Amino acid sequence: MSASPPPAFIALQRFGLGARPGDLAAIASDPRNAVLAEIVPAAALIPQASLLDTVAGLEAIRAIQMDRKAAKEGTPPAPADAATMTEPAEMSGEPMASGGKPKGKKKKQQAAAAAGDPTKPGNPLLPELTARLDHAGKATIGFAERWAMFWTNNFAVEADSNQIVRWTVGAYDREAIRPHLFGRFSDLLFAATQHPAMLRYLNNATSIGPDSKAGEKQGKGLNENHARELMELHTIGVDAGYTQADVTSFAKVLTGWTFGQKPDQPEKFGRFVFNPATHEPGPQTILGQVYDQKGVKQGDAVHDMLAAHPATATHIATKLVRHFVADEPPADLVALLAKSFADSGGDLAALAKTLLGADAAWSAPLTKLRLPHEYLYAATRALGIAPKPQQILKALTTLGQPMFNPPSPEGFHDDVATWLAPDAMTNRLDVAQLFATAADSSADARAVADDILGAAQSDKTREAIARAEGPVQGLSILLMSPEFQRR
């Protein structure tokens, strides 16, 4: 890679999803403003007309349960609004119903259509991936998509943790994360915290205050997962000085934060609700401050405090610089972003503009390694191919970043060491060859490399591609080159 890649290459490589043919030339005159132009709310939104919202996702689970019960008992399925939704222990790959509850063959046909792939009915991730591939392919730079990927990972949920999360994780990303990406952090925090996918994933939906009305009757206990991750991962960070007592107190504050699970109550079903019967009564002390508000307002007050806490500004700034610039975040750049966060009251558009306006964010060496999701998007853009979503899902799993399925609430790590495991490059080579085979068989790999890498292409890479035995090998070398892999 050249010592100082052109700014247009930096724009697409570090802050975007990689160049398509012609992109480098198109933004060469003003690359920084080309990236800044994507800091608009609409740039991050995914069209939802053909996708399940949260309520429809929960209805799909209910339809699966009714079908399973009917098959077991040999009776006609009961109406899906007959009782509170329960969740089977095992994940289901059965067809879902879209909207209403058609019966028999028609139901299966509609379920397959809703899933987006008749050969793999009931996989809710396929249509979500299809929509995102299309969205990413059309982006000029892809900064808004990269920004969305960062924040969805910051507020991570695991699709395979349980059935409710699996069927609502796409809606969670589209409804709770993306609409707030260039708004206030506090709004994003509330939306993510209160979404059914998060409430179910971290078990807050079933957390009961020991001294609440429900706690005294049922003897069920407190769950601290949500409170701990809200502080450790989503806001102030593990080094902010909170204690186990703070976690326990916050968990008590969050009791009663749940979501409607009765389909016959449409005004609540699939939406955040506060249940006073499970809420721990009384004041709670968190980070030295007493919160004596009543009901849901107690949790609102703690969220507002965490969103505005100085440690949150530093924690978020550090994660952003680590993600976009360097595994060892430059202290001056972190301080600059933390100040922007604090001074703007958590304005995420201002934060993004501060990042992109900093010369240090553009001049740092391209040492980061594209995460698998970014790599696959970049490869499809570079080669102008449209692999089947099933292929992308499989490739993501093979490369270690299955869609919406991080290994823990911490999300996927984005440091180089994580993605340079012994077999990581071998797996990337397999994917590169698969994609290269799908490209235009008459493509001139040298011309494609010149178009995608431009002046950032090293003499070594140019020579290797020139010596390739045919376009497949040449394009594979392009996709495996340091210039293409590093951002």
VENQUIUR-V43656 format. One record per pair of residues at least 24 apart in sequence whose ideal C-beta (glycine too) atoms are under 7 Angstrom apart, sorted by the first residue. I is the first residue (numbers start at 1). GAP is how many residues later the second one is. D is the distance in Angstrom with one decimal. If there is no record, write none. Layout:
BEGIN
i=I gap=GAP d=D
i=I gap=GAP d=D
END
This chain:
BEGIN
i=1 gap=365 d=6.6
i=1 gap=455 d=5.8
i=1 gap=457 d=5.3
i=1 gap=481 d=5.6
i=1 gap=482 d=4.8
i=1 gap=485 d=6.8
i=2 gap=453 d=6.2
i=2 gap=454 d=5.5
i=2 gap=456 d=6.6
i=5 gap=361 d=6.6
i=5 gap=451 d=4.0
i=6 gap=448 d=6.3
i=6 gap=449 d=5.3
i=6 gap=450 d=6.7
i=7 gap=24 d=4.4
i=7 gap=25 d=6.8
i=7 gap=355 d=6.5
i=9 gap=445 d=5.7
i=9 gap=447 d=4.5
i=10 gap=352 d=5.4
i=11 gap=24 d=5.0
i=11 gap=130 d=6.1
i=12 gap=129 d=6.1
i=13 gap=353 d=6.5
i=13 gap=474 d=4.9
i=14 gap=310 d=6.4
i=14 gap=352 d=6.6
i=14 gap=473 d=4.9
i=15 gap=126 d=6.6
i=15 gap=128 d=4.9
i=15 gap=131 d=6.6
i=15 gap=309 d=6.7
i=15 gap=341 d=6.8
i=16 gap=125 d=3.9
i=16 gap=126 d=3.9
i=16 gap=127 d=5.4
i=16 gap=130 d=6.4
i=17 gap=119 d=5.5
i=17 gap=122 d=6.3
i=17 gap=125 d=3.0
i=17 gap=128 d=6.1
i=17 gap=129 d=6.7
i=17 gap=357 d=6.6
i=17 gap=360 d=4.6
i=17 gap=361 d=5.6
i=17 gap=364 d=6.0
i=18 gap=359 d=7.0
i=18 gap=360 d=3.1
i=18 gap=363 d=5.3
i=18 gap=364 d=5.9
i=19 gap=363 d=6.6
i=19 gap=433 d=4.9
i=20 gap=361 d=4.7
i=20 gap=362 d=6.8
i=21 gap=363 d=6.7
i=21 gap=430 d=4.8
i=22 gap=429 d=6.9
i=24 gap=430 d=4.6
i=32 gap=324 d=6.5
i=34 gap=106 d=6.5
i=34 gap=107 d=5.8
i=35 gap=106 d=5.2
i=35 gap=108 d=5.0
i=35 gap=321 d=5.5
i=36 gap=317 d=6.5
i=36 gap=320 d=5.7
i=38 gap=103 d=5.6
i=38 gap=105 d=4.4
i=38 gap=106 d=4.5
i=39 gap=143 d=5.8
i=39 gap=310 d=5.4
i=39 gap=313 d=5.1
i=39 gap=314 d=6.2
i=40 gap=142 d=6.8
i=41 gap=141 d=5.3
i=43 gap=101 d=3.6
i=44 gap=100 d=4.3
i=44 gap=103 d=6.6
i=44 gap=104 d=4.9
i=44 gap=134 d=4.7
i=44 gap=137 d=4.6
i=45 gap=133 d=5.5
i=45 gap=134 d=6.9
i=46 gap=85 d=5.2
i=46 gap=86 d=6.5
i=46 gap=89 d=5.6
i=46 gap=128 d=5.1
i=46 gap=132 d=6.5
i=47 gap=84 d=6.6
i=48 gap=126 d=5.8
i=50 gap=77 d=6.6
i=51 gap=76 d=5.8
i=51 gap=77 d=6.5
i=51 gap=80 d=6.1
i=51 gap=119 d=6.3
i=51 gap=123 d=6.9
i=52 gap=62 d=7.0
i=52 gap=72 d=6.5
i=52 gap=118 d=7.0
i=52 gap=119 d=6.2
i=53 gap=118 d=5.1
i=53 gap=122 d=6.8
i=54 gap=114 d=5.0
i=54 gap=117 d=4.4
i=54 gap=121 d=6.3
i=54 gap=142 d=5.9
i=54 gap=216 d=4.6
i=55 gap=214 d=6.1
i=55 gap=215 d=3.9
i=56 gap=42 d=6.6
i=56 gap=43 d=6.7
i=57 gap=67 d=6.8
i=57 gap=110 d=3.9
i=57 gap=111 d=4.3
i=57 gap=114 d=5.7
i=58 gap=27 d=6.3
i=58 gap=109 d=7.0
i=58 gap=110 d=6.8
i=58 gap=211 d=6.8
i=58 gap=212 d=4.8
i=59 gap=38 d=6.8
i=59 gap=204 d=6.8
i=60 gap=36 d=3.4
i=60 gap=37 d=5.9
i=60 gap=107 d=5.5
i=61 gap=24 d=6.4
i=61 gap=102 d=5.7
i=61 gap=103 d=6.5
i=61 gap=106 d=5.4
i=62 gap=201 d=6.1
i=63 gap=33 d=6.3
i=63 gap=34 d=3.9
i=63 gap=38 d=5.8
i=64 gap=28 d=5.1
i=64 gap=30 d=5.0
i=64 gap=32 d=6.5
i=67 gap=27 d=6.7
i=80 gap=183 d=5.8
i=81 gap=182 d=3.9
i=81 gap=183 d=4.3
i=84 gap=177 d=5.3
i=84 gap=178 d=5.1
i=85 gap=176 d=4.9
i=85 gap=178 d=6.8
i=87 gap=75 d=6.2
i=87 gap=76 d=5.4
i=87 gap=77 d=5.9
i=88 gap=75 d=6.4
i=91 gap=69 d=6.6
i=91 gap=72 d=5.7
i=91 gap=75 d=6.4
i=92 gap=30 d=6.8
i=92 gap=71 d=6.2
i=93 gap=29 d=4.9
i=93 gap=30 d=6.7
i=94 gap=28 d=5.0
i=95 gap=26 d=4.3
i=95 gap=27 d=4.8
i=96 gap=26 d=5.6
i=96 gap=28 d=6.9
i=117 gap=273 d=6.6
i=120 gap=270 d=6.6
i=124 gap=42 d=6.4
i=124 gap=43 d=5.2
i=124 gap=46 d=6.3
i=125 gap=34 d=6.7
i=125 gap=45 d=6.9
i=125 gap=268 d=6.4
i=125 gap=278 d=5.4
i=125 gap=279 d=6.6
i=126 gap=263 d=5.0
i=126 gap=264 d=6.9
i=128 gap=42 d=3.6
i=129 gap=260 d=4.6
i=129 gap=263 d=5.9
i=129 gap=264 d=6.2
i=129 gap=274 d=6.0
i=130 gap=259 d=4.9
i=133 gap=247 d=6.9
i=133 gap=256 d=6.8
i=133 gap=259 d=6.7
i=136 gap=241 d=4.7
i=137 gap=243 d=6.5
i=137 gap=244 d=6.1
i=147 gap=34 d=5.7
i=147 gap=205 d=6.3
i=148 gap=29 d=6.5
i=148 gap=30 d=5.5
i=148 gap=33 d=5.8
i=149 gap=224 d=6.6
i=150 gap=170 d=7.0
i=150 gap=173 d=5.4
i=151 gap=26 d=5.5
i=151 gap=30 d=6.0
i=151 gap=37 d=6.8
i=152 gap=25 d=5.1
i=153 gap=253 d=7.0
i=153 gap=258 d=4.0
i=153 gap=259 d=5.8
i=154 gap=80 d=6.7
i=154 gap=165 d=6.7
i=154 gap=257 d=6.6
i=155 gap=37 d=4.0
i=155 gap=43 d=6.9
i=155 gap=79 d=6.1
i=156 gap=250 d=4.8
i=156 gap=253 d=5.7
i=156 gap=254 d=6.9
i=156 gap=255 d=3.6
i=157 gap=40 d=5.0
i=157 gap=41 d=5.8
i=157 gap=44 d=4.3
i=158 gap=43 d=6.5
i=158 gap=247 d=5.6
i=158 gap=248 d=6.1
i=159 gap=245 d=4.3
i=159 gap=246 d=4.6
i=160 gap=245 d=5.4
i=161 gap=40 d=5.6
i=162 gap=38 d=6.4
i=164 gap=32 d=6.7
i=164 gap=36 d=4.6
i=165 gap=32 d=5.1
i=165 gap=35 d=5.8
i=165 gap=36 d=5.1
i=168 gap=28 d=5.8
i=168 gap=29 d=4.6
i=169 gap=28 d=5.5
i=169 gap=235 d=4.5
i=172 gap=25 d=3.9
i=181 gap=167 d=6.2
i=182 gap=166 d=5.5
i=182 gap=167 d=4.0
i=182 gap=170 d=6.8
i=183 gap=165 d=6.2
i=184 gap=161 d=6.8
i=184 gap=162 d=5.3
i=184 gap=163 d=6.3
i=185 gap=122 d=5.6
i=185 gap=161 d=3.4
i=185 gap=163 d=5.9
i=186 gap=118 d=6.3
i=186 gap=121 d=3.9
i=186 gap=160 d=5.7
i=188 gap=160 d=7.0
i=189 gap=45 d=6.6
i=189 gap=46 d=7.0
i=189 gap=114 d=6.0
i=189 gap=118 d=5.2
i=190 gap=113 d=6.1
i=193 gap=37 d=6.6
i=193 gap=110 d=6.8
i=194 gap=63 d=6.9
i=194 gap=78 d=4.0
i=196 gap=63 d=4.1
i=196 gap=74 d=6.1
i=199 gap=58 d=6.5
i=199 gap=59 d=6.1
i=199 gap=60 d=5.5
i=202 gap=24 d=4.0
i=202 gap=27 d=5.9
i=202 gap=207 d=6.8
i=204 gap=50 d=5.6
i=204 gap=53 d=5.6
i=205 gap=53 d=4.3
i=205 gap=54 d=6.1
i=207 gap=44 d=6.6
i=207 gap=47 d=6.7
i=207 gap=48 d=5.3
i=208 gap=47 d=6.1
i=208 gap=70 d=4.6
i=209 gap=43 d=5.7
i=209 gap=46 d=4.0
i=209 gap=69 d=6.1
i=209 gap=70 d=5.7
i=209 gap=71 d=2.7
i=210 gap=70 d=6.8
i=211 gap=69 d=5.9
i=211 gap=70 d=6.2
i=212 gap=43 d=6.4
i=212 gap=65 d=6.4
i=212 gap=66 d=5.2
i=212 gap=67 d=5.6
i=212 gap=68 d=5.5
i=212 gap=69 d=6.7
i=213 gap=64 d=4.7
i=214 gap=63 d=4.8
i=214 gap=64 d=4.5
i=222 gap=29 d=5.4
i=222 gap=30 d=6.6
i=222 gap=33 d=6.9
i=223 gap=28 d=6.8
i=224 gap=24 d=6.3
i=224 gap=27 d=4.2
i=226 gap=28 d=5.7
i=227 gap=24 d=4.0
i=227 gap=27 d=5.6
i=229 gap=180 d=4.8
i=230 gap=76 d=6.9
i=231 gap=75 d=6.8
i=233 gap=176 d=6.0
i=233 gap=177 d=6.0
i=235 gap=71 d=4.1
i=235 gap=72 d=6.7
i=235 gap=74 d=6.6
i=235 gap=77 d=4.5
i=235 gap=80 d=6.9
i=236 gap=70 d=6.1
i=236 gap=73 d=5.2
i=236 gap=75 d=4.0
i=236 gap=76 d=5.2
i=236 gap=79 d=6.0
i=237 gap=74 d=5.9
i=237 gap=78 d=3.6
i=240 gap=71 d=3.9
i=242 gap=45 d=6.0
i=246 gap=40 d=5.1
i=246 gap=41 d=5.9
i=249 gap=35 d=4.2
i=249 gap=36 d=5.8
i=249 gap=37 d=5.1
i=250 gap=36 d=5.4
i=250 gap=52 d=6.2
i=252 gap=28 d=3.9
i=252 gap=32 d=5.5
i=253 gap=31 d=5.2
i=253 gap=38 d=6.5
i=253 gap=45 d=5.2
i=253 gap=46 d=5.1
i=253 gap=49 d=5.4
i=254 gap=45 d=5.6
i=255 gap=24 d=4.9
i=255 gap=25 d=4.8
i=256 gap=40 d=6.9
i=257 gap=42 d=6.0
i=307 gap=39 d=5.8
i=308 gap=38 d=7.0
i=310 gap=32 d=6.4
i=313 gap=25 d=4.3
i=313 gap=28 d=4.0
i=313 gap=29 d=4.5
i=314 gap=24 d=4.7
i=316 gap=25 d=6.1
i=317 gap=24 d=6.1
i=320 gap=35 d=6.4
i=322 gap=92 d=6.7
i=323 gap=91 d=5.1
i=324 gap=31 d=6.6
i=324 gap=37 d=6.7
i=325 gap=36 d=5.5
i=325 gap=39 d=5.1
i=326 gap=38 d=5.6
i=326 gap=41 d=6.3
i=326 gap=42 d=6.9
i=327 gap=88 d=4.7
i=327 gap=89 d=5.8
i=330 gap=30 d=6.0
i=332 gap=28 d=6.7
i=333 gap=25 d=5.9
i=333 gap=27 d=4.9
i=333 gap=28 d=6.4
i=366 gap=120 d=4.5
i=366 gap=121 d=5.8
i=367 gap=49 d=6.9
i=367 gap=119 d=6.6
i=368 gap=48 d=6.6
i=368 gap=118 d=6.6
i=368 gap=119 d=4.9
i=369 gap=47 d=4.8
i=369 gap=50 d=5.1
i=369 gap=51 d=6.8
i=369 gap=116 d=6.0
i=369 gap=117 d=6.3
i=370 gap=115 d=5.8
i=370 gap=117 d=5.4
i=371 gap=30 d=6.0
i=371 gap=41 d=6.7
i=371 gap=43 d=6.0
i=371 gap=48 d=6.6
i=372 gap=24 d=5.7
i=372 gap=27 d=3.6
i=372 gap=28 d=6.2
i=372 gap=29 d=3.9
i=373 gap=28 d=5.4
i=375 gap=53 d=7.0
i=379 gap=56 d=5.0
i=379 gap=100 d=5.4
i=382 gap=70 d=4.7
i=383 gap=52 d=5.9
i=383 gap=56 d=4.3
i=383 gap=92 d=6.4
i=385 gap=50 d=6.1
i=385 gap=53 d=4.8
i=385 gap=54 d=5.6
i=387 gap=48 d=6.9
i=387 gap=51 d=6.2
i=395 gap=36 d=5.0
i=398 gap=29 d=5.3
i=399 gap=28 d=5.5
i=399 gap=29 d=6.6
i=399 gap=32 d=6.7
i=428 gap=52 d=6.6
i=429 gap=51 d=5.9
i=432 gap=44 d=4.6
i=432 gap=47 d=3.9
i=432 gap=48 d=5.3
i=433 gap=39 d=6.9
i=433 gap=43 d=5.0
i=435 gap=44 d=6.6
i=436 gap=36 d=4.7
i=436 gap=39 d=3.8
i=436 gap=40 d=4.5
i=436 gap=43 d=6.7
i=437 gap=35 d=5.5
i=439 gap=36 d=5.6
i=441 gap=30 d=6.4
i=443 gap=28 d=4.9
i=443 gap=32 d=6.7
i=445 gap=26 d=5.2
i=445 gap=29 d=2.6
i=445 gap=30 d=5.0
i=445 gap=33 d=6.2
i=446 gap=28 d=6.9
i=448 gap=27 d=6.5
i=448 gap=30 d=6.4
i=449 gap=29 d=4.8
i=452 gap=26 d=6.9
i=453 gap=30 d=4.9
i=453 gap=31 d=6.8
i=456 gap=27 d=5.2
i=457 gap=26 d=5.8
i=458 gap=25 d=6.4
END
